[in-house]
Amino acid sequence: MGCGFRLTGYGRPSAGKPCSLPRCPNEWQTGTSRCCMPAEELYAHTGNQIMAINTLFQLLALREQDPELLQKAAQILFMPDLFAALLGAEPVCERSIASTSQMLDPRTGQWSREVLAAYGLPENRFAPIVASGTVTGTLANGAKIIAVAGHDTQCASAAMPCAEEDAEHTAFLSCGTWSLLGTELDTPILTADSCQSGLSNELGANGKINYLKNIIGLWLIQESRREYKRRGQAYSFAELEQQALAAEPLRSFIDPDAPEFVAPGDLPSRIQEFCRKTGQPVPETVGAVMRCIYESLALKYRYAIEQLSAVTGRAFTTLHVLGGGTKDRLLCQMTADCCGLTVKAGPVEATALGNIMIQLKAWGCWTPSHKDAGWLRRQRSLKHIPQAHRTMRNGTPLMIVSNPYCNKEGATMLYPKIGIRPVIDGRWGGVRESLENQTMRMAENAAKLISENLKYPDGTPVQCVIGCTTIGGGAEAARVAEQFSTQNVTATLSVTPCWCYGTETFDMDPNTIKAVWGFNGTERPGAVYLAAVLAAHAQRGLPAFSIYGHDVQEANDDTIPDDVAEKILRFARGAVAAGWMKNKAYVNIGAVTMGIAGSFCDAGVLQKYFGIRAEWVDEVEILRRISIGIYDHDEYEKALAWVRENCKEGFDKNLGKNLPPVITKSKIVPADKDWEFIVKMTLIIRDILYGNPRLDEMGWHEEALGRNAVVGGFQGQRQWTDWLPNADFTEASWLPPLTGTARRPRPRSQPRMIPATALP
């Protein structure tokens, strides 16, 4: 939970790389408040459980114990960010590690001004927040410095192979010396019940909330093993596991998180004493002690699952175990049995893999989602927990611990995002400082408006990226542009409450769609800036939409008027639609269009106005794939069964008619085989448009890629339909995989016949 930090500045040789110097050396001395916020209020602002190791309390302790050092500090960086700064990166704080500090607001992803003010900590000493995966610098050899998730748990969860549609019923357990059990949420839970349940909100590398509980982990086994070694009994972990298996089950239990088990030393004796004090049978043998630890951990995991379920309202069916704990087969099995969940174990080196995946995404080399287990499988041979062929005493089979790398999962695209640019008057000395809070509130409110009201075609809320700093000049504009370049930002909304210098602050990227919202306030000439910056855009041939409110607002009014909200949302809808289509393809299967002049594909129009590439695929490709069997045969069988059950045929108008030979000879697919042909054709056309990773497993590597389509068409009249089943059913049933794994909800009783990923 807590995180180490480092002060950078001047006055000490070990203080690290010098950064921006403080304007007032005495600022730290003015912050004398202590413990001035009730626990539940502090939780409501930060979502973190109060722990002595949290950075907030480290800073407060340092202010008391070594105020001179804190006074000399120019800026605060977390340890991962310090290492990057020493390499030459910009001094920034990566969001996921910052979210464990008890000083970050998980709703906004920015420093909590309320907390910092309450404890007398000056906000200007904290480096700007950046999202995980942000490029923060470049080495002399061209290598990028990337702000990866600075917390090992967040890196590990980034490597969790879980499909998006399964997330609501999935929990994760990052299991090593320490355990963190949680689930991914879209928004934080900051209620009193959440606080009292010991649950924390941390920001994940993927923009989700890792809602979790801290539990001690394999420390109990590791430290017990060290104690037995000190006694002259050297056991391997496998031997300890075997002794635990041989011991009598369900005799004694401990609370793994009890304070007496935290310190190193003679843990077996402390476990025995705990059982003695609580009136339980005392585990005397090594196996009995190990059995007590294993069963107690599994029960604690169950307790945490029940708490998660109660607070979130989710019914969990799957638990992903990540990290070194996946190698402990007994712990995984007992966890599955105790929790009543399917446990999926792996990857072992989840933190390292998640770190690599974040970097690849930042480089633009990674298009599949971090959930894509297929990529992990191809890159590293990972062991899994085999199915256990054992039963409990009553004959009930033990819960199966399954291998996630046998699951077929699709790839997802990077969502087109809207970048929010907080633009400010860059003049220091009282002007800029007075506008910082108002400007960032405008940005945060605009992002909230968009995310709460607009969704992508798959139902996911539209994602916004708030600039890592307010923009008062060209250097900060370039910094935000660099941030946006790694986040697939396809449109920007610049917001400002005041006059700013247009040519120094405007969005110069020719590839983004632009809008500017100038605040109609009582104190600052927002309209003047709006006119100036639009002129700067026009001079450079970069169109921008103007957003301005009809009514004047007070400077402290944070609401977005209805007319402004309508304009922002109208812009955002168009921007997201354009971003969704960008670099996609229109795939035209066939060519002839029944002679309808307006029904042909104009490649030039699609490219010029929508950024869509046009491609043509001859219909003979369908026949080739049917003949050779280039489709998922298991999916075909399930799809055909579903069609026969649910697609009821009407009366045959031609039944009994004496049709001429020119018609009867042309029909080469027998009537009783129509559905078989049509289902294959539908699946194949889906694969042509969107790809199918299952084909790659079958050896059809090129066919598995698909055509990156966002839209397609079938031109079958007449040469196809004169002798083969038409595509009416195919066209009517098309359900494109809007983002691969993020698909439109479908009842579980219905097979996913159309989406590009395999059936569950």
C-alpha positions in Angstrom: 0.0 0.0 0.0 2.6 2.6 1.0 5.3 3.7 -1.2 8.8 5.1 -0.7 9.5 8.6 -1.8 12.5 10.8 -2.4 12.9 14.6 -2.1 14.7 16.3 -5.0 16.2 19.7 -4.7 19.3 21.3 -3.3 21.4 21.4 -0.2 22.4 17.7 0.0 24.6 15.7 -2.3 22.3 12.7 -2.0 19.1 14.6 -2.8 19.0 13.4 -6.3 18.6 15.3 -9.6 17.9 19.0 -9.0 14.4 20.0 -10.1 12.5 23.3 -10.0 13.4 25.3 -6.9 10.7 26.4 -4.4 9.5 29.9 -4.6 9.3 30.2 -0.9 11.8 28.3 1.2 9.7 28.7 4.3 6.5 27.1 2.9 7.1 23.8 4.6 7.4 25.5 8.0 3.9 27.0 7.6 2.2 23.7 7.4 1.9 22.7 11.0 -1.5 20.9 11.1 -1.6 17.3 12.2 -4.3 14.7 12.0 -6.8 17.3 11.2 -9.1 15.1 9.2 -11.2 12.2 10.6 -10.4 8.8 9.3 -13.6 8.3 7.3 -13.2 11.8 5.7 -9.6 11.1 4.8 -10.8 7.8 3.2 -13.6 9.6 1.3 -11.0 11.9 -0.3 -8.3 9.2 -1.1 -9.9 5.8 -0.9 -6.9 4.5 1.0 -6.9 2.6 4.3 -4.9 4.4 6.9 -1.5 2.7 7.3 1.7 4.0 8.9 3.7 3.3 5.7 1.5 5.6 3.5 3.5 8.5 2.1 1.3 11.1 3.7 2.3 10.0 7.2 5.9 9.6 6.2 5.9 13.2 5.1 4.3 14.4 8.3 6.8 12.4 10.3 9.6 13.9 8.3 8.3 17.4 8.9 8.6 16.8 12.6 11.8 14.8 12.7 13.9 16.5 10.0 12.1 19.8 9.1 15.4 21.2 7.6 15.5 18.5 5.0 11.9 19.0 4.0 12.4 22.8 3.9 15.2 22.4 1.4 13.2 20.0 -0.9 12.1 21.4 -4.2 10.0 18.6 -5.3 8.7 15.2 -4.2 9.0 12.1 -6.4 8.2 8.5 -5.7 11.1 6.1 -6.0 10.2 4.7 -9.4 9.8 8.3 -10.7 13.2 9.3 -9.1 15.0 6.5 -11.0 13.4 7.8 -14.2 14.4 11.4 -13.4 18.0 10.4 -12.8 18.0 9.0 -16.3 16.9 12.3 -17.7 13.1 12.0 -17.6 10.8 14.9 -16.7 10.1 15.0 -12.9 6.6 13.6 -12.7 4.6 11.2 -10.5 3.1 8.2 -12.1 -0.6 7.8 -11.2 -0.8 4.3 -9.9 2.0 4.6 -7.4 0.7 8.0 -6.4 -2.7 6.5 -5.7 -1.2 4.5 -2.8 0.1 7.6 -1.0 -3.1 8.8 0.8 -2.8 12.1 -1.1 -4.4 11.4 -4.5 -8.1 11.7 -5.3 -9.1 8.4 -7.2 -12.1 10.1 -8.8 -10.0 12.7 -10.6 -6.6 11.0 -10.7 -5.0 14.2 -9.4 -3.6 15.3 -6.1 -6.3 15.9 -3.5 -6.2 19.6 -2.7 -8.4 19.1 0.3 -6.0 16.6 1.9 -2.9 18.6 1.1 -4.5 21.7 2.5 -5.7 20.0 5.6 -2.3 18.7 6.5 -0.4 21.8 5.4 1.4 20.3 2.4 2.0 22.7 -0.5 0.7 21.3 -3.7 3.4 23.0 -5.8 6.1 20.7 -4.3 4.4 17.6 -5.7 5.3 16.7 -9.3 2.5 16.6 -11.9 0.6 13.4 -12.2 0.9 11.3 -15.4 -0.8 8.2 -16.5 0.9 4.9 -16.6 2.5 4.4 -20.0 3.4 8.0 -20.5 6.7 8.7 -22.3 8.5 11.1 -19.9 11.9 11.4 -21.6 14.3 10.2 -24.3 17.9 9.0 -23.8 20.7 10.1 -26.1 20.5 6.8 -28.1 16.8 7.4 -28.8 15.4 5.0 -26.1 12.2 6.2 -24.5 11.8 6.6 -20.7 8.4 5.4 -19.9 6.5 5.9 -16.7 5.2 2.3 -16.0 3.0 1.4 -13.1 5.2 2.1 -10.2 3.5 -0.4 -7.9 4.1 -4.1 -8.4 0.5 -5.0 -7.8 -0.7 -2.7 -10.6 1.8 -4.1 -13.0 0.7 -7.6 -12.1 -3.0 -6.9 -12.6 -2.1 -5.4 -16.0 -1.0 -8.9 -17.0 -4.1 -10.6 -15.8 -5.6 -12.7 -18.7 -9.3 -11.8 -18.2 -11.8 -11.0 -20.9 -13.6 -7.7 -20.5 -17.0 -9.2 -20.4 -16.0 -11.5 -17.6 -14.5 -8.7 -15.4 -17.7 -8.2 -13.3 -17.5 -11.8 -12.1 -13.7 -11.9 -11.7 -11.5 -11.2 -8.7 -7.8 -11.3 -8.6 -5.2 -12.3 -6.0 -1.7 -10.9 -6.3 0.0 -13.5 -4.1 3.5 -13.4 -2.9 5.0 -12.5 0.4 2.1 -10.2 0.7 -1.4 -10.8 -0.7 -3.7 -8.3 -2.3 -7.2 -9.5 -3.2 -9.5 -7.4 -5.2 -11.5 -6.7 -8.4 -11.4 -4.0 -11.1 -14.0 -1.2 -11.0 -14.8 1.7 -13.3 -15.3 4.1 -10.4 -14.0 4.2 -6.8 -16.1 3.2 -3.8 -15.5 5.7 -1.0 -18.3 4.9 1.4 -18.1 4.4 5.1 -18.9 0.6 4.7 -16.0 0.3 2.3 -13.7 2.1 4.8 -14.8 -0.1 7.7 -14.4 -3.3 5.5 -10.7 -2.5 5.1 -10.9 -2.1 1.3 -8.7 0.3 -0.6 -9.0 2.0 -4.0 -5.9 2.1 -6.1 -5.6 3.3 -9.7 -4.5 0.6 -12.1 -2.3 0.9 -15.2 -5.3 0.4 -17.4 -7.3 3.3 -16.0 -9.5 1.0 -13.8 -9.8 1.1 -10.1 -8.1 -1.8 -8.3 -10.5 -2.2 -5.4 -8.6 -4.5 -3.0 -7.9 -5.7 0.5 -4.4 -6.2 1.9 -3.7 -9.6 3.4 -0.5 -11.2 4.6 0.6 -13.9 2.2 3.4 -16.4 1.8 5.4 -14.6 4.5 3.9 -17.0 7.0 5.3 -20.0 5.1 8.6 -18.3 4.2 9.4 -17.2 7.7 8.3 -20.5 9.2 10.6 -22.3 6.8 13.5 -20.0 7.9 12.8 -20.8 11.5 12.8 -24.6 10.9 16.1 -24.1 9.1 17.5 -22.3 12.2 16.4 -25.3 14.2 18.4 -27.6 11.9 15.4 -28.8 9.9 15.9 -27.6 6.3 12.7 -28.2 4.2 12.0 -27.3 0.7 8.7 -25.6 -0.1 7.6 -28.8 -1.8 8.4 -30.8 1.3 6.4 -28.4 3.5 3.5 -28.7 1.1 3.6 -32.5 1.3 3.7 -32.5 5.1 0.7 -30.1 5.2 -1.2 -32.5 2.9 -0.5 -35.4 5.2 -1.7 -33.5 8.3 -5.2 -33.7 9.7 -7.4 -31.1 8.1 -9.6 -28.4 9.7 -8.2 -28.6 13.3 -6.7 -25.1 14.0 -7.0 -21.7 12.5 -5.3 -18.3 13.0 -5.9 -14.8 11.8 -3.1 -14.4 9.3 -3.2 -10.6 9.8 -2.9 -10.7 13.6 -0.1 -8.3 14.8 1.9 -11.2 16.3 2.6 -12.7 12.9 4.1 -9.6 11.3 7.6 -9.5 12.8 10.3 -12.0 11.7 11.4 -14.8 14.0 9.9 -17.9 15.5 6.5 -17.9 13.7 5.7 -21.6 14.4 5.8 -21.0 18.2 3.7 -17.9 17.8 1.1 -19.9 15.8 1.0 -22.5 18.5 0.6 -19.9 21.2 -2.2 -18.2 19.2 -4.1 -21.6 19.0 -3.4 -22.2 22.7 -4.8 -18.8 23.8 -7.9 -19.2 21.6 -8.8 -22.7 22.9 -7.9 -24.7 19.8 -5.9 -27.8 19.3 -2.3 -26.8 19.3 -0.5 -27.9 16.0 2.6 -29.8 17.3 4.2 -31.1 14.1 5.6 -29.3 11.1 2.9 -30.6 8.9 0.2 -29.5 11.4 1.6 -25.9 11.5 1.8 -25.7 7.7 -1.8 -27.1 7.4 -3.0 -24.4 9.8 -1.3 -21.7 7.8 -2.6 -22.9 4.4 -6.2 -23.3 5.6 -6.1 -20.0 7.5 -4.9 -18.2 4.4 -7.6 -19.8 2.2 -10.3 -18.8 4.8 -9.0 -15.3 4.9 -9.2 -15.1 1.2 -12.8 -16.3 1.4 -13.6 -13.6 4.0 -12.1 -11.0 1.7 -14.1 -12.3 -1.3 -17.3 -12.1 0.8 -16.5 -8.5 1.8 -15.8 -7.5 -1.8 -19.1 -9.1 -2.9 -21.1 -7.4 -0.1 -19.7 -3.9 -0.9 -19.7 -4.1 -4.7 -22.8 -6.3 -5.2 -20.9 -8.6 -7.5 -21.2 -12.4 -7.6 -17.7 -13.7 -8.3 -17.2 -16.9 -10.2 -13.5 -16.8 -11.0 -10.3 -15.8 -9.0 -7.1 -15.1 -11.0 -4.1 -15.8 -8.9 -1.0 -13.9 -10.0 2.6 -13.9 -9.0 4.9 -16.3 -7.1 1.9 -17.8 -5.2 0.8 -19.5 -8.4 3.6 -22.0 -7.9 2.1 -23.2 -4.6 -0.4 -25.8 -5.9 -1.8 -26.6 -2.5 -2.6 -23.0 -1.7 -4.3 -22.5 -5.0 -6.4 -25.6 -4.6 -7.4 -24.8 -1.0 -8.4 -21.3 -2.1 -10.6 -22.7 -4.8 -12.2 -25.2 -2.4 -12.7 -22.7 0.3 -14.0 -19.8 -1.8 -16.1 -22.0 -4.1 -14.6 -20.3 -7.1 -12.7 -21.5 -10.2 -9.1 -20.5 -9.6 -7.0 -19.6 -12.6 -3.3 -19.6 -11.8 -0.7 -17.5 -13.6 1.3 -15.9 -14.9 4.1 -16.4 -12.3 6.1 -13.3 -13.3 3.0 -11.2 -13.7 4.7 -8.0 -12.5 7.5 -8.2 -15.1 5.1 -9.1 -17.9 2.7 -6.3 -17.0 5.6 -3.9 -17.0 6.7 -5.0 -20.4 3.2 -4.8 -21.8 2.8 -1.2 -20.6 6.0 -0.2 -22.3 5.0 -1.9 -25.5 1.7 0.0 -25.5 3.6 3.3 -24.9 5.8 2.5 -27.9 2.7 1.9 -30.1 3.8 -1.7 -30.6 1.0 -3.2 -28.6 -2.6 -3.2 -30.0 -4.1 -6.2 -28.2 -5.5 -5.6 -24.7 -3.5 -6.4 -21.6 -6.0 -9.2 -21.2 -4.8 -11.1 -24.2 -3.6 -14.4 -22.8 -2.7 -15.7 -26.2 0.2 -13.2 -26.4 1.5 -14.3 -23.1 1.3 -17.9 -24.2 3.3 -17.3 -27.3 6.0 -15.3 -25.6 6.7 -17.5 -22.6 6.0 -21.1 -21.7 4.1 -20.7 -18.4 3.3 -23.6 -16.1 -0.2 -24.0 -14.9 -1.8 -25.9 -12.1 -3.1 -29.2 -13.5 -6.5 -30.5 -12.8 -6.6 -32.2 -9.4 -8.2 -35.7 -9.4 -9.0 -35.8 -5.7 -12.1 -35.6 -3.7 -13.0 -34.4 -0.2 -14.0 -36.9 2.5 -17.6 -36.7 1.5 -16.8 -37.6 -2.0 -17.4 -34.1 -3.4 -14.8 -33.3 -6.1 -12.3 -30.6 -5.3 -12.6 -27.4 -7.2 -10.6 -27.5 -10.4 -7.8 -25.1 -10.8 -7.8 -24.4 -14.5 -5.2 -23.1 -16.9 -6.1 -19.6 -18.3 -3.8 -20.0 -21.2 -6.0 -22.5 -22.9 -8.8 -19.9 -23.2 -9.3 -18.3 -26.5 -9.4 -14.5 -26.2 -9.6 -11.8 -28.7 -7.7 -8.6 -29.1 -9.1 -5.2 -28.3 -8.4 -1.9 -29.9 -7.2 1.2 -28.1 -10.2 3.4 -27.5 -10.1 6.8 -29.2 -9.8 9.2 -26.3 -10.5 12.9 -25.9 -7.6 14.9 -24.4 -8.6 17.7 -22.0 -6.1 20.6 -22.2 -6.3 22.9 -19.2 -5.0 26.2 -20.6 -4.0 29.0 -18.2 -2.5 32.5 -18.2 1.2 31.7 -17.9 2.3 34.8 -15.9 3.7 33.8 -12.5 3.7 36.1 -9.5 0.1 35.8 -8.5 -1.8 35.5 -11.8 -1.2 31.9 -12.7 -1.2 30.7 -9.1 -4.7 32.2 -8.6 -6.1 30.3 -11.6 -4.6 26.8 -11.2 -7.5 25.4 -9.2 -10.2 26.9 -11.3 -8.6 25.7 -14.5 -8.1 22.1 -13.4 -11.7 22.0 -12.1 -12.9 23.0 -15.5 -10.9 20.2 -17.1 -12.1 17.7 -14.5 -15.7 18.7 -14.9 -15.5 18.5 -18.7 -14.0 15.0 -18.5 -16.7 14.0 -16.1 -19.5 15.4 -18.3 -18.2 13.4 -21.3 -17.5 10.2 -19.5 -20.9 10.1 -17.7 -23.0 10.9 -20.8 -21.3 9.3 -23.8 -20.3 5.7 -24.5 -18.4 3.9 -27.2 -20.4 1.5 -29.4 -19.6 -1.4 -27.0 -21.2 0.4 -24.1 -17.9 1.5 -22.4 -17.9 5.1 -21.2 -15.9 7.4 -23.3 -12.4 7.9 -21.9 -10.8 11.3 -21.4 -7.2 12.1 -20.6 -6.6 15.3 -18.6 -3.3 17.1 -19.4 -0.6 16.3 -16.9 -0.1 20.1 -16.3 -1.8 23.3 -16.9 -0.7 24.9 -20.2 0.7 28.4 -19.9 3.2 28.3 -22.7 4.8 26.3 -25.5 6.9 24.0 -23.3 3.9 22.8 -21.3 1.8 22.5 -24.5 4.5 20.2 -25.9 4.6 18.2 -22.7 0.9 17.6 -22.8 1.1 16.7 -26.5 3.7 14.1 -25.7 1.4 12.7 -23.0 -1.5 12.5 -25.5 0.6 10.8 -28.1 0.8 7.7 -26.0 -2.9 7.6 -25.1 -4.5 7.4 -28.5 -6.0 10.8 -28.1 -7.8 11.6 -31.4 -9.5 14.9 -30.3 -8.7 17.7 -27.8 -10.9 20.0 -25.8 -9.0 23.1 -24.5 -10.6 24.7 -21.5 -9.7 28.0 -19.9 -11.3 30.5 -17.5 -9.2 33.4 -18.5 -7.1 35.3 -21.1 -4.2 33.3 -22.3 -1.6 33.6 -25.1 -3.2 31.8 -28.0 -0.1 31.1 -30.2 1.7 29.8 -27.2 -1.0 27.5 -25.9 -3.0 26.1 -28.8 -3.1 22.5 -30.0 -0.6 22.3 -32.9 -1.2 18.6 -33.7 -2.6 18.4 -37.3 -4.1 15.0 -36.6 -6.4 15.9 -33.7 -9.9 17.3 -33.9 -10.1 20.4 -31.8 -12.5 22.5 -29.7 -12.0 25.3 -27.3 -14.2 26.1 -24.3 -13.7 29.7 -23.0 -15.4 30.3 -19.7 -17.9 33.2 -19.8 -16.9 34.6 -16.4 -17.3 37.9 -14.5 -13.6 38.5 -13.9 -11.5 37.4 -16.9 -11.9 38.0 -20.7 -12.5 34.4 -21.7 -14.2 35.5 -24.9 -11.1 37.5 -25.9 -8.9 34.4 -25.6 -11.4 32.4 -27.5 -11.3 34.8 -30.4 -7.5 35.0 -30.3 -6.8 31.2 -30.2 -9.4 30.5 -32.9 -7.5 33.0 -35.1 -4.2 31.2 -34.3 -5.8 27.9 -35.4 -7.2 29.5 -38.6 -3.8 31.1 -39.5 -2.3 27.6 -39.4 -5.1 25.8 -41.2 -6.2 23.9 -38.1 -10.0 24.2 -37.7 -11.3 24.3 -34.1 -14.8 24.4 -32.7 -15.7 27.4 -30.5 -17.6 26.7 -27.2 -18.9 29.6 -25.1 -21.8 30.0 -22.7 -24.7 32.4 -23.3 -24.9 33.5 -19.7 -22.2 35.1 -17.5 -21.0 33.0 -14.6 -19.3 33.9 -11.3 -15.6 32.9 -11.2 -16.3 30.3 -8.5 -19.2 28.7 -10.3 -18.1 25.2 -11.2 -21.3 24.1 -13.0 -21.4 23.6 -16.7 -24.4 25.5 -18.2 -26.8 23.4 -20.3 -25.9 25.2 -23.5 -22.2 24.7 -22.9 -22.8 21.0 -22.0 -24.7 20.5 -25.2 -21.9 22.0 -27.3 -19.2 19.9 -25.5 -21.2 16.7 -25.9 -22.0 17.4 -29.6 -18.3 17.9 -30.3 -17.3 14.8 -28.3 -19.8 12.6 -30.1 -18.5 13.6 -33.5 -14.9 13.4 -32.3 -15.3 9.8 -30.9 -17.1 8.7 -34.0 -14.3 10.0 -36.2 -11.7 8.5 -33.9 -13.5 5.1 -33.9 -13.3 4.9 -37.7 -9.8 6.2 -38.1 -7.4 3.8 -39.8 -10.1 1.2 -40.1 -11.3 -0.4 -43.3 -14.5 -0.8 -45.3 -14.4 -4.3 -46.7 -16.4 -4.9 -49.8 -17.1 -8.6 -50.4 -18.0 -9.0 -54.1 -18.3 -6.2 -56.6 -21.6 -6.1 -58.5 -24.3 -4.0 -57.0 -27.5 -5.0 -58.8 -27.0 -2.1 -61.1 -27.9 0.5 -58.4 -25.6 3.4 -59.2 -25.6 4.8 -55.7 -24.6 1.4 -54.1 -21.0 1.2 -55.1 -18.0 1.9 -52.8 -16.3 5.2 -53.4 -12.8 4.7 -51.9 -11.8 8.4 -52.2 -14.8 9.6 -50.2 -14.2 7.1 -47.4 -10.5 8.0 -47.2 -10.9 11.7 -47.4 -13.7 12.3 -45.0 -13.6 9.4 -42.6 -10.0 8.1 -42.7 -11.3 4.7 -43.7 -9.4 2.5 -46.1 -11.4 0.6 -48.7 -10.6 -3.0 -49.5 -12.2 -5.6 -51.9 -12.4 -9.3 -51.3 -13.7 -11.6 -54.1 -16.5 -13.9 -53.0 -14.5 -16.9 -54.2 -12.6 -16.5 -50.9 -15.8 -17.7 -49.1 -15.8 -20.9 -51.2 -12.1 -21.5 -50.7 -12.5 -21.3 -46.9 -15.5 -23.6 -46.9 -13.8 -26.1 -49.1 -10.6 -26.2 -47.1 -12.3 -25.8 -43.7 -10.8 -22.5 -42.7 -13.2 -21.7 -39.9 -13.6 -22.6 -36.3 -15.3 -26.0 -36.5 -16.3 -26.1 -32.8 -17.9 -22.6 -33.1 -19.6 -23.7 -36.3 -21.2 -26.7 -34.6 -22.5 -24.6 -31.7 -23.7 -21.8 -34.1 -25.5 -24.3 -36.3 -27.2 -25.9 -33.3 -28.4 -22.5 -32.1 -29.7 -21.5 -35.6 -31.7 -24.8 -35.9 -33.2 -24.2 -32.5 -34.0 -20.5 -32.8 -34.4 -19.6 -36.5 -37.8 -21.0 -37.4 -38.5 -21.3 -41.1 -41.8 -20.0 -42.6 -43.7 -21.6 -45.4 -41.9 -22.4 -48.7 -43.7 -20.4 -51.4 -42.1 -22.5 -54.1 -43.0 -25.9 -52.6 -44.8 -28.0 -55.2 -44.2 -25.7 -58.1 -42.8 -27.1 -61.3 -39.9 -24.8 -61.7 -38.0 -24.7 -65.0 -34.6 -26.4 -65.3 -32.8 -23.0 -65.6 -33.7 -22.5 -61.9 -33.5 -26.1 -60.6 -30.1 -26.7 -62.1 -28.8 -23.5 -60.8 -29.4 -24.4 -57.1 -26.3 -26.5 -56.2 -26.8 -26.4 -52.4 -29.6 -28.9 -51.5 -32.4 -27.4 -49.4 -31.5 -29.5 -46.4 -27.9 -28.1 -46.5 -28.8 -24.4 -46.8 -28.3 -23.7 -43.1 -25.0 -25.4 -43.0 -23.7 -23.4 -45.9 -25.2 -20.1 -44.5 -23.7 -20.5 -41.0 -20.3 -21.3 -42.4 -20.5 -18.3 -44.8 -21.6 -16.0 -41.9 -18.7 -17.1 -39.7 -16.2 -16.8 -42.6 -17.3 -13.3 -43.5 -17.0 -12.3 -39.9 -13.4 -13.7 -39.9 -12.6 -11.9 -43.1 -13.7 -8.5 -41.7 -12.5 -8.8 -38.1 -10.0 -11.7 -37.9 -10.2 -14.7 -35.5 -7.3 -15.8 -33.3 -8.6 -19.4 -33.4 -7.5 -19.6 -37.1 -3.9 -18.8 -36.0 -4.0 -21.8 -33.7 -5.1 -23.9 -36.7 -2.1 -22.7 -38.8 -3.9 -20.1 -40.9 -1.9 -17.1 -39.8 -2.8 -14.7 -42.6 -6.5 -15.5 -42.4 -6.4 -15.0 -38.6 -5.5 -11.3 -39.0 -8.7 -10.2 -40.7 -9.0 -6.8 -42.5 -9.3 -4.4 -39.5 -12.8 -3.5 -40.7 -15.2 -1.1 -39.0 -17.9 -1.6 -41.7 -18.4 -4.0 -44.6 -20.8 -4.9 -47.4 -21.8 -8.0 -49.4 -22.5 -7.5 -53.1 -24.0 -10.7 -54.2 -26.5 -9.8 -56.9 -26.6 -11.6 -59.3 -23.7 -13.9 -60.0 -23.6 -15.2 -56.4 -27.3 -15.4 -55.6 -28.3 -17.1 -58.9 -26.7 -20.3 -57.7 -25.7 -20.0 -54.0 -27.6 -19.1 -50.9 -27.9 -15.3 -50.5 -26.4 -13.3 -47.6 -29.7 -12.0 -46.2 -29.3 -14.0 -43.0 -25.6 -13.1 -42.7 -26.3 -9.4 -43.1 -29.2 -9.5 -40.6 -27.2 -11.3 -38.0 -23.9 -9.5 -38.2 -22.7 -8.4 -34.8 -19.3 -7.0 -35.2 -16.8 -7.4 -32.4 -16.7 -3.7 -31.6 -13.5 -3.9 -29.6 -12.7 -7.6 -29.9 -13.3 -8.8 -26.3 -15.5 -5.9 -25.4 -18.7 -7.1 -27.1 -22.3 -6.2 -26.9 -24.0 -8.1 -24.0 -25.7 -11.2 -25.1 -27.7 -13.7 -23.0 -25.6 -16.5 -21.7 -28.0 -19.1 -23.2 -27.1 -17.7 -26.6 -23.9 -18.6 -28.3 -21.7 -15.8 -29.6 -22.1 -16.8 -33.3 -20.9 -13.5 -34.8 -18.2 -12.0 -32.6 -14.7 -12.7 -33.7 -13.6 -14.4 -30.5 -14.4 -18.0 -29.7 -17.4 -19.3 -27.8 -17.0 -19.6 -24.0 
